[in-house]
Amino acid sequence: MIDLATESRPEVLREVALLQQQEIGKLHVRLSQLASELARVRGEDATAALQLELMRLQEQLATAQQRLFGRSSERRPLHNAEPTPPPTAPRTGHGPRSQPTLPLVEVVHTLDVPDQACTACGGGLAEMAGQFEESQEIDVVAASYRIVQHRRQKYRCRCGGCVETALGPPKLIPGGRYSIDFCVHVAVSKYLDHLPLARQVRQMARAGLTIDTQTLWDQLLALSRHLVPSYEALHRFVLEARVIGADETTWPLLEKGGSKRWYAWSAAREDAVVYRIAAGRSTEAARDLLRDYAGIVMCDGYAAYGTLARAPDGGGFTRAHCWSHVRRKFLEAEPAHPEAQRGVAWIGELYDVERDVEKAEVLDPAAHRLSLRQERSRPIVEALRAWMTTVPSLSQSSLGKALAYTDTLWPGLVRFLDDPAIPLDNNATERALRGVVLGRKNHYGSKSQRGTEVAALFYSLLESAKLSGLEPSRYLAEATRRAIANPGTATLPRDLLPA
């Protein structure tokens, strides 16, 4: 029996896996005997039936071994990469990094009066004008909280007919006690830094502020209500792009009753991303995300996108498919089918072409990309297609499934050859989902449907600010102040970029 205290140790787990592998080997032998006997009784070709079954089981075992012992990364060496020359001297660290955005504070250190005496003759020491030994260190100013007492001056006329009061700061809630900057800090901490509200409460308590999670949630809810116009405008802005990426991931709903497996859907362009969190992974959920979009959607092979694209009221968008997903299928087949390396290599060559495009300094990058794709990528794609029609495989094997997946998506996979605006993969959209996934791991989803709506709003605005190169806190605070000053005002990240 395994000691539970050591169950999580890697060496123990590997030993257990090896024992399980031995047991699987014994089961293979017994299964072979039973399959032969069954085929003999039925009068079937025992050799052929047994061979198919053994191939399937061996492939499953190879896949399990790869997941347990193999590399988790999909990275491969670049095909055209030059060998890295050996370093001339070993490095012992990355060295100090430039910090151009940090404020510089000068502190002058002087000798105490008793120490201002010469150790040789006892005479007094005089300052050497302008002479210092200088060094720098990175310091931290801990987050602090304060109570700001606002005193609004009153004015009156001698006639007694008019009394005026100076305006105070804008408020999320009339008469509210928490400032806009405080509420933005809470939102950024939760949806960008992935700190659950309970953890924020503990941090604030250490800094002297007594507060509870319900109060923090009330502030987030009030903040979100002012930002709904900006969120909806951001959604429209994303759908104005000619090419967008679409993807989805699970999002837990902790509310009692109903479905707990919700999904966060994302639509992304180069400088913005929008999220919708829905109760399922249906075509209706995809419709809520894409609405009447009629451009090009880069996506995987999930059926909801195809169903929506063909629907009369679906906008009629065109699907382009992701080569990264195809590559993963061949990588999964590689342990049991070494011939799958051919497919991986050809796809790697497609990425080599794209890297060469990015390196080139040309006046018209789009025309250059199209030219290279026609000249170099098209022959690679044609060679891959020809290989797919000749490589032998079983339909239920991992290689057979990879070939079938690629064949099904082929029209969308080759669409990039004739359109330089279409990327090779949907990796940018997957990267845009990382914040959602990290948040899901840290605060376990949402407690209510309203919570999913608030999460989708803040993730959309904050991640879009990052993509635009804006400081997210500054963007959120400015968008909120504009919305309070003029209710219904929508502010996009691009509105705050320098002209």
DOFIZA-699802 format. One record per residue (C-alpha): residue in one letter; y, z, x. Coordinates in Angstrom, 3 decimals. Layout:
N
NURO type        y        z        x
NURO    a        Y        Z        X
...
//
This chain:
499
NURO type        y        z        x
NURO    m    0.000    0.000    0.000
NURO    i    3.496   -0.832    1.255
NURO    d    5.916    1.997    1.798
NURO    l    8.840    1.394   -0.539
NURO    a   11.211    2.777    2.074
NURO    t   10.329   -0.080    4.433
NURO    e    9.812   -2.775    1.817
NURO    s   13.144   -4.451    2.582
NURO    r   12.472   -4.746    6.338
NURO    p   12.103   -8.440    7.357
NURO    e    9.047   -7.883    9.559
NURO    v    7.218   -6.109    6.729
NURO    l    8.056   -8.854    4.271
NURO    r    6.856  -11.527    6.667
NURO    e    3.573   -9.673    7.196
NURO    v    3.087   -9.520    3.442
NURO    a    3.830  -13.244    3.206
NURO    l    1.215  -14.045    5.843
NURO    l   -1.392  -11.999    3.983
NURO    q   -0.507  -13.834    0.793
NURO    q   -0.838  -17.141    2.630
NURO    q   -4.373  -16.192    3.684
NURO    e   -5.250  -15.365    0.092
NURO    i   -3.839  -18.702   -1.045
NURO    g   -6.055  -20.458    1.500
NURO    k   -9.129  -18.744    0.047
NURO    l   -8.075  -19.761   -3.446
NURO    h   -7.717  -23.376   -2.266
NURO    v  -11.322  -23.376   -1.096
NURO    r  -12.556  -21.895   -4.357
NURO    l  -10.429  -24.324   -6.391
NURO    s  -11.897  -27.225   -4.437
NURO    q  -15.392  -26.083   -5.313
NURO    l  -14.554  -25.672   -8.996
NURO    a  -12.722  -29.020   -9.180
NURO    s  -15.703  -30.808   -7.607
NURO    e  -18.140  -29.172  -10.004
NURO    l  -15.950  -29.985  -13.035
NURO    a  -15.560  -33.609  -11.977
NURO    r  -19.340  -33.900  -11.441
NURO    v  -20.065  -32.532  -14.924
NURO    r  -17.537  -34.927  -16.489
NURO    g  -18.819  -37.864  -14.489
NURO    e  -15.417  -38.448  -12.896
NURO    d  -14.546  -39.508   -9.384
NURO    a  -14.586  -36.062   -7.815
NURO    t  -13.017  -37.196   -4.546
NURO    a   -9.936  -38.788   -6.135
NURO    a   -9.310  -35.942   -8.557
NURO    l   -9.752  -33.338   -5.875
NURO    q   -7.471  -35.181   -3.470
NURO    l   -4.621  -35.308   -5.988
NURO    e   -4.971  -31.637   -6.819
NURO    l   -5.125  -30.578   -3.190
NURO    m   -2.056  -32.639   -2.317
NURO    r   -0.113  -30.973   -5.094
NURO    l   -1.153  -27.461   -4.066
NURO    q   -0.528  -28.088   -0.384
NURO    e    2.935  -29.318   -1.192
NURO    q    3.679  -26.193   -3.213
NURO    l    2.491  -24.058   -0.306
NURO    a    4.645  -25.994    2.168
NURO    t    7.659  -25.552   -0.091
NURO    a    7.054  -21.802   -0.335
NURO    q    6.690  -21.535    3.453
NURO    q    9.926  -23.444    3.971
NURO    r   11.804  -21.130    1.650
NURO    l   10.414  -18.049    3.390
NURO    f   10.426  -19.065    7.046
NURO    g   12.595  -22.190    7.264
NURO    r   16.291  -22.627    7.820
NURO    s   18.463  -22.092    4.781
NURO    s   21.155  -24.474    6.001
NURO    e   21.134  -28.160    5.071
NURO    r   23.096  -29.087    8.184
NURO    r   21.755  -31.738   10.518
NURO    p   23.131  -32.967   13.854
NURO    l   25.644  -35.798   13.470
NURO    h   24.136  -39.216   14.121
NURO    n   27.015  -40.467   16.247
NURO    a   28.002  -37.167   17.771
NURO    e   28.594  -37.167   21.495
NURO    p   26.750  -34.513   23.512
NURO    t   28.872  -31.454   24.127
NURO    p   29.593  -30.999   27.832
NURO    p   28.604  -27.629   29.248
NURO    p   31.512  -25.192   29.488
NURO    t   33.008  -24.771   32.923
NURO    a   33.155  -21.002   32.510
NURO    p   31.663  -18.621   29.972
NURO    r   34.038  -17.508   27.239
NURO    t   34.242  -13.854   26.397
NURO    g   36.219  -14.157   23.144
NURO    h   38.598  -16.351   21.202
NURO    g   41.707  -14.677   22.658
NURO    p   44.870  -13.668   20.813
NURO    r   45.816  -15.912   17.919
NURO    s   49.333  -16.910   17.068
NURO    q   50.742  -15.105   14.023
NURO    p   53.877  -17.078   13.141
NURO    t   54.178  -15.732    9.581
NURO    l   54.122  -12.027   10.412
NURO    p   57.452  -10.179   10.726
NURO    l   58.296   -8.932   14.209
NURO    v   59.420   -5.343   14.603
NURO    e   60.707   -4.192   17.963
NURO    v   60.120   -0.621   19.086
NURO    v   61.782    0.579   22.307
NURO    h   59.968    3.365   24.137
NURO    t   62.006    5.608   26.474
NURO    l   61.079    8.408   28.840
NURO    d   61.555   11.959   27.704
NURO    v   64.467   13.718   29.463
NURO    p   62.222   15.932   31.623
NURO    d   60.379   12.805   32.840
NURO    q   63.591   11.026   33.911
NURO    a   63.336   12.405   37.463
NURO    c   62.225   10.730   40.660
NURO    t   58.818   11.896   41.839
NURO    a   59.836   11.203   45.453
NURO    c   63.224   12.891   45.833
NURO    g   63.769   14.637   42.523
NURO    g   66.869   12.603   41.690
NURO    g   67.685   11.341   38.202
NURO    l   66.357    7.973   37.025
NURO    a   68.744    5.336   35.694
NURO    e   67.830    2.685   33.116
NURO    m   67.233   -0.826   34.485
NURO    a   69.319   -2.905   32.113
NURO    g   67.229   -5.480   30.265
NURO    q   64.037   -4.609   32.147
NURO    f   60.958   -3.827   30.025
NURO    e   57.214   -4.126   30.161
NURO    e   56.273   -5.808   26.886
NURO    s   53.082   -5.997   24.832
NURO    q   52.236   -6.690   21.212
NURO    e   49.839   -5.144   18.716
NURO    i   48.962   -5.968   15.122
NURO    d   49.839   -3.094   12.789
NURO    v   49.236   -2.514    9.091
NURO    v   51.550   -1.273    6.369
NURO    a   49.302    0.292    3.737
NURO    a   49.828   -0.592    0.070
NURO    s   52.012    1.984   -1.635
NURO    y   53.226    2.601   -5.146
NURO    r   56.543    3.942   -6.342
NURO    i   58.378    4.744   -9.529
NURO    v   61.555    2.683   -9.917
NURO    q   64.128    4.377  -12.124
NURO    h   66.156    1.642  -13.843
NURO    r   69.570    2.818  -14.987
NURO    r   71.257    0.218  -17.190
NURO    q   74.993    0.768  -17.185
NURO    k   76.701    0.923  -20.560
NURO    y   80.154   -0.560  -21.278
NURO    r   82.525   -0.158  -24.198
NURO    c   85.889   -1.365  -25.322
NURO    r   88.757    1.034  -26.000
NURO    c   88.938   -0.338  -29.504
NURO    g   85.523    1.168  -30.175
NURO    g   84.212   -2.064  -31.645
NURO    c   81.908   -3.186  -28.820
NURO    v   79.286   -1.527  -26.623
NURO    e   77.323   -3.558  -24.029
NURO    t   74.429   -2.566  -21.762
NURO    a   73.478   -4.265  -18.519
NURO    l   70.221   -6.219  -18.564
NURO    g   67.127   -4.688  -16.991
NURO    p   64.175   -6.375  -15.291
NURO    p   61.926   -8.706  -17.319
NURO    k   58.918   -6.943  -18.871
NURO    l   55.440   -8.145  -19.747
NURO    i   55.455   -5.767  -22.704
NURO    p   58.738   -4.552  -24.270
NURO    g   59.198   -1.024  -23.021
NURO    g   56.209   -1.384  -20.688
NURO    r   55.883    0.892  -17.699
NURO    y   54.373   -1.522  -15.150
NURO    s   56.292   -4.209  -13.314
NURO    i   55.408   -7.888  -13.166
NURO    d   54.645   -7.618   -9.451
NURO    f   52.258   -4.723  -10.086
NURO    c   50.361   -6.708  -12.713
NURO    v   50.226   -9.788  -10.475
NURO    h   48.831   -7.572   -7.710
NURO    v   46.046   -6.405  -10.042
NURO    a   45.245   -9.989  -11.115
NURO    v   45.134  -11.304   -7.543
NURO    s   42.982   -8.387   -6.421
NURO    k   40.460   -9.010   -9.206
NURO    y   40.311  -12.799   -9.473
NURO    l   41.147  -13.846   -5.915
NURO    d   39.944  -10.928   -3.783
NURO    h   37.134  -10.122   -6.255
NURO    l   37.821   -6.377   -6.523
NURO    p   36.546   -4.910   -9.808
NURO    l   39.071   -2.849  -11.747
NURO    a   37.091    0.351  -11.124
NURO    r   37.355   -0.203   -7.381
NURO    q   41.080   -0.846   -7.671
NURO    v   41.463    2.405   -9.576
NURO    r   39.846    4.298   -6.698
NURO    q   42.054    2.570   -4.131
NURO    m   45.163    3.384   -6.140
NURO    a   44.094    6.998   -6.474
NURO    r   43.878    7.301   -2.682
NURO    a   47.477    6.002   -2.522
NURO    g   48.632    8.610   -5.061
NURO    l   48.648    6.561   -8.300
NURO    t   46.628    7.947  -11.203
NURO    i   45.513    5.174  -13.565
NURO    d   42.390    4.022  -15.416
NURO    t   40.592    0.707  -15.820
NURO    q   41.654    0.277  -19.461
NURO    t   45.310    0.432  -18.452
NURO    l   44.749   -2.194  -15.755
NURO    w   42.931   -4.430  -18.242
NURO    d   45.823   -4.064  -20.731
NURO    q   48.211   -5.308  -18.038
NURO    l   45.985   -8.288  -17.223
NURO    l   45.786   -9.193  -20.895
NURO    a   49.563   -8.996  -21.309
NURO    l   50.070  -11.094  -18.176
NURO    s   47.620  -13.753  -19.344
NURO    r   49.405  -14.209  -22.680
NURO    h   52.566  -15.330  -20.914
NURO    l   50.589  -17.764  -18.746
NURO    v   48.640  -19.597  -21.478
NURO    p   51.149  -22.520  -21.542
NURO    s   50.805  -22.910  -17.760
NURO    y   47.003  -22.837  -18.062
NURO    e   46.934  -25.532  -20.734
NURO    a   49.442  -27.661  -18.808
NURO    l   47.256  -27.317  -15.712
NURO    h   44.259  -28.546  -17.709
NURO    r   46.189  -31.633  -18.805
NURO    f   47.395  -32.185  -15.241
NURO    v   43.833  -32.206  -13.884
NURO    l   42.741  -34.715  -16.521
NURO    e   45.591  -37.045  -15.565
NURO    a   43.840  -37.864  -12.283
NURO    r   41.937  -41.139  -12.088
NURO    v   38.956  -39.448  -10.389
NURO    i   37.885  -35.848  -10.971
NURO    g   34.828  -33.775  -10.133
NURO    a   32.899  -31.728  -12.689
NURO    d   30.369  -28.960  -12.190
NURO    e   29.177  -25.738  -13.803
NURO    t   27.598  -22.412  -12.897
NURO    t   26.320  -19.389  -14.773
NURO    w   28.665  -16.625  -15.913
NURO    p   27.212  -13.400  -17.378
NURO    l   28.606  -11.949  -20.587
NURO    l   27.956   -8.200  -20.789
NURO    e   28.902   -7.881  -24.452
NURO    k   26.172   -6.461  -26.698
NURO    g   24.578   -9.067  -28.953
NURO    g   24.752  -12.826  -28.627
NURO    s   23.933  -14.994  -25.632
NURO    k   24.375  -13.342  -22.250
NURO    r   23.985  -16.552  -20.223
NURO    w   27.348  -18.246  -20.389
NURO    y   28.580  -20.982  -18.075
NURO    a   31.773  -21.509  -16.106
NURO    w   32.639  -25.217  -16.221
NURO    s   35.072  -26.698  -13.713
NURO    a   37.055  -29.919  -13.443
NURO    a   38.798  -30.520  -10.130
NURO    r   41.163  -32.919   -8.480
NURO    e   42.475  -32.780   -4.934
NURO    d   45.323  -30.334   -5.642
NURO    a   44.185  -28.456   -8.768
NURO    v   41.148  -27.121  -10.611
NURO    v   40.652  -25.845  -14.145
NURO    y   37.847  -23.703  -15.544
NURO    r   36.448  -23.187  -19.012
NURO    i   33.840  -20.506  -19.693
NURO    a   31.551  -21.446  -22.589
NURO    a   28.574  -19.925  -24.390
NURO    g   26.198  -22.626  -23.166
NURO    r   25.573  -25.755  -21.165
NURO    s   25.730  -28.152  -24.084
NURO    t   27.544  -31.422  -24.610
NURO    e   30.143  -29.560  -26.677
NURO    a   30.914  -27.339  -23.710
NURO    a   31.366  -30.438  -21.556
NURO    r   33.619  -31.918  -24.254
NURO    d   35.803  -28.781  -24.212
NURO    l   36.262  -29.307  -20.476
NURO    l   36.726  -33.098  -20.315
NURO    r   38.259  -33.662  -23.787
NURO    d   39.168  -37.368  -24.105
NURO    y   39.137  -38.092  -20.383
NURO    a   38.635  -41.792  -19.667
NURO    g   38.643  -41.945  -15.876
NURO    i   35.842  -41.448  -13.346
NURO    v   33.872  -38.196  -13.259
NURO    m   31.997  -37.294  -10.081
NURO    c   29.039  -35.143  -11.179
NURO    d   25.336  -34.493  -10.767
NURO    g   22.610  -35.841  -13.023
NURO    y   22.961  -33.235  -15.774
NURO    a   22.366  -34.941  -19.135
NURO    a   25.375  -33.433  -20.934
NURO    y   27.769  -35.623  -18.926
NURO    g   25.845  -38.778  -19.784
NURO    t   25.639  -37.869  -23.472
NURO    l   29.375  -37.185  -23.629
NURO    a   30.217  -40.386  -21.728
NURO    r   28.276  -42.448  -24.297
NURO    a   29.605  -40.584  -27.351
NURO    p   32.101  -42.542  -29.517
NURO    d   34.589  -39.664  -29.336
NURO    g   33.870  -38.714  -25.747
NURO    g   36.664  -40.639  -24.044
NURO    g   34.315  -43.166  -22.457
NURO    f   34.636  -41.935  -18.889
NURO    t   32.623  -43.498  -16.078
NURO    r   30.183  -41.391  -14.088
NURO    a   29.909  -41.483  -10.307
NURO    h   27.059  -39.518   -8.827
NURO    c   26.805  -37.220   -5.851
NURO    w   24.947  -38.229   -2.689
NURO    s   24.803  -34.608   -1.577
NURO    h   22.544  -33.784   -4.533
NURO    v   20.262  -36.705   -3.644
NURO    r   20.102  -35.534   -0.052
NURO    r   19.005  -32.068   -1.199
NURO    k   16.124  -33.598   -3.129
NURO    f   14.863  -35.378   -0.009
NURO    l   15.330  -32.224    2.056
NURO    e   13.159  -30.322   -0.424
NURO    a   10.447  -32.975   -0.033
NURO    e   10.668  -33.101    3.760
NURO    p    8.259  -30.215    4.600
NURO    a    5.370  -31.816    2.671
NURO    h    6.406  -35.455    3.133
NURO    p    7.782  -36.224    6.622
NURO    e    8.616  -39.741    5.468
NURO    a   11.449  -38.213    3.417
NURO    q   13.318  -37.913    6.715
NURO    r   14.081  -41.623    6.405
NURO    g   16.051  -41.006    3.238
NURO    v   17.891  -38.051    4.792
NURO    a   18.782  -40.145    7.841
NURO    w   20.200  -43.031    5.814
NURO    i   22.334  -40.681    3.741
NURO    g   23.520  -39.091    6.974
NURO    e   24.684  -42.517    8.125
NURO    l   26.751  -42.856    4.952
NURO    y   28.528  -39.633    5.880
NURO    d   29.074  -40.961    9.401
NURO    v   31.003  -43.876    7.918
NURO    e   33.176  -41.511    5.873
NURO    r   33.949  -39.424    8.967
NURO    d   35.006  -42.550   10.833
NURO    v   37.328  -43.400    7.957
NURO    e   38.968  -39.973    8.147
NURO    k   39.505  -40.283   11.910
NURO    a   41.189  -43.687   11.688
NURO    e   44.991  -43.821   11.827
NURO    v   45.873  -46.806    9.634
NURO    l   48.743  -47.769    7.366
NURO    d   46.514  -48.255    4.306
NURO    p   43.680  -45.673    4.328
NURO    a   42.305  -46.837    0.967
NURO    a   41.963  -50.457    2.098
NURO    h   40.386  -49.332    5.369
NURO    r   37.903  -47.130    3.518
NURO    l   36.923  -49.977    1.194
NURO    s   36.510  -52.351    4.135
NURO    l   34.242  -49.973    6.067
NURO    r   32.185  -49.198    3.000
NURO    q   31.574  -52.890    2.404
NURO    e   30.868  -53.620    6.055
NURO    r   28.755  -50.582    7.003
NURO    s   27.829  -48.494    3.960
NURO    r   26.512  -51.299    1.775
NURO    p   23.762  -52.372    4.242
NURO    i   22.689  -48.718    4.541
NURO    v   22.454  -48.390    0.769
NURO    e   20.485  -51.631    0.506
NURO    a   18.052  -50.472    3.209
NURO    l   17.544  -47.175    1.397
NURO    r   16.922  -48.998   -1.878
NURO    a   14.341  -51.280   -0.283
NURO    w   12.555  -48.302    1.285
NURO    m   12.437  -46.524   -2.091
NURO    t   10.491  -49.393   -3.624
NURO    t    7.833  -49.409   -0.915
NURO    v    7.227  -45.779    0.070
NURO    p    4.005  -44.464   -1.546
NURO    s    4.242  -41.186   -3.468
NURO    l    2.796  -39.296   -6.413
NURO    s    5.099  -39.031   -9.400
NURO    q    4.627  -35.246   -9.622
NURO    s    5.177  -34.642   -5.889
NURO    s    8.514  -33.508   -4.507
NURO    l    9.006  -36.901   -2.861
NURO    g    8.157  -38.693   -6.107
NURO    k   10.674  -36.532   -7.959
NURO    a   13.333  -37.215   -5.317
NURO    l   12.753  -40.967   -5.624
NURO    a   12.831  -40.824   -9.425
NURO    y   16.035  -38.740   -9.379
NURO    t   17.714  -41.219   -7.040
NURO    d   16.536  -44.214   -9.053
NURO    t   17.819  -42.733  -12.321
NURO    l   21.300  -42.119  -10.887
NURO    w   21.497  -45.319   -8.842
NURO    p   24.321  -47.063  -10.763
NURO    g   26.562  -44.011  -10.313
NURO    l   25.505  -43.510   -6.696
NURO    v   26.571  -46.992   -5.557
NURO    r   29.855  -46.975   -7.488
NURO    f   31.688  -45.606   -4.441
NURO    l   31.070  -48.877   -2.577
NURO    d   33.623  -50.772   -4.674
NURO    d   36.165  -47.998   -5.265
NURO    p   37.770  -46.197   -2.303
NURO    a   39.062  -43.439   -4.595
NURO    i   35.523  -42.234   -5.368
NURO    p   34.261  -39.638   -2.865
NURO    l   30.737  -39.683   -1.515
NURO    d   29.850  -36.359   -3.078
NURO    n   30.997  -33.577   -5.382
NURO    n   31.246  -30.947   -2.668
NURO    a   34.962  -30.339   -3.264
NURO    t   34.233  -29.247   -6.830
NURO    e   31.385  -27.034   -5.659
NURO    r   33.734  -25.407   -3.143
NURO    a   36.219  -24.799   -5.951
NURO    l   33.502  -22.795   -7.737
NURO    r   32.999  -20.405   -4.825
NURO    g   35.667  -18.013   -6.082
NURO    v   34.020  -17.857   -9.492
NURO    v   30.618  -17.200   -7.922
NURO    l   31.986  -14.437   -5.676
NURO    g   33.724  -12.844   -8.641
NURO    r   30.505  -13.021  -10.647
NURO    k   28.646  -11.192   -7.889
NURO    n   31.300   -8.488   -7.521
NURO    h   32.201   -7.625  -11.106
NURO    y   29.127   -9.031  -12.870
NURO    g   30.900  -11.348  -15.304
NURO    s   32.903  -10.382  -18.390
NURO    k   32.511   -7.634  -20.955
NURO    s   33.770   -9.713  -23.898
NURO    q   34.561  -13.250  -24.963
NURO    r   38.244  -12.458  -24.509
NURO    g   37.394  -11.443  -20.959
NURO    t   35.897  -14.875  -20.289
NURO    e   39.119  -16.532  -21.477
NURO    v   41.274  -14.338  -19.256
NURO    a   38.978  -14.939  -16.274
NURO    a   39.075  -18.725  -16.752
NURO    l   42.878  -18.642  -16.911
NURO    f   43.428  -16.590  -13.776
NURO    y   40.777  -18.385  -11.739
NURO    s   42.358  -21.721  -12.684
NURO    l   45.915  -20.738  -11.766
NURO    l   45.075  -18.858   -8.572
NURO    e   42.602  -21.404   -7.162
NURO    s   45.012  -24.250   -7.967
NURO    a   47.773  -22.430   -6.114
NURO    k   45.482  -22.222   -3.072
NURO    l   44.664  -25.943   -3.275
NURO    s   48.397  -26.741   -3.457
NURO    g   49.189  -24.642   -0.398
NURO    l   51.157  -22.004   -2.328
NURO    e   50.910  -18.262   -1.872
NURO    p   49.059  -17.322   -5.101
NURO    s   50.939  -14.064   -5.759
NURO    r   54.305  -15.778   -5.480
NURO    y   53.229  -18.596   -7.785
NURO    l   51.828  -16.254  -10.445
NURO    a   54.910  -14.017  -10.403
NURO    e   57.337  -16.942  -10.639
NURO    a   55.395  -18.634  -13.446
NURO    t   55.385  -15.334  -15.359
NURO    r   59.124  -14.724  -14.957
NURO    r   59.915  -18.243  -16.139
NURO    a   57.670  -17.787  -19.172
NURO    i   59.309  -14.464  -20.096
NURO    a   62.812  -15.907  -19.688
NURO    n   61.915  -18.966  -21.802
NURO    p   58.787  -18.358  -23.913
NURO    g   56.404  -21.329  -23.853
NURO    t   57.511  -22.494  -20.402
NURO    a   54.690  -23.982  -18.350
NURO    t   54.865  -23.842  -14.551
NURO    l   52.432  -25.772  -12.370
NURO    p   51.904  -25.091   -8.683
NURO    r   53.447  -28.464   -7.811
NURO    d   56.659  -27.344   -9.578
NURO    l   57.225  -24.762   -6.836
NURO    l   56.511  -27.061   -3.905
NURO    p   59.482  -28.171   -1.804
NURO    a   60.840  -31.567   -2.803
//
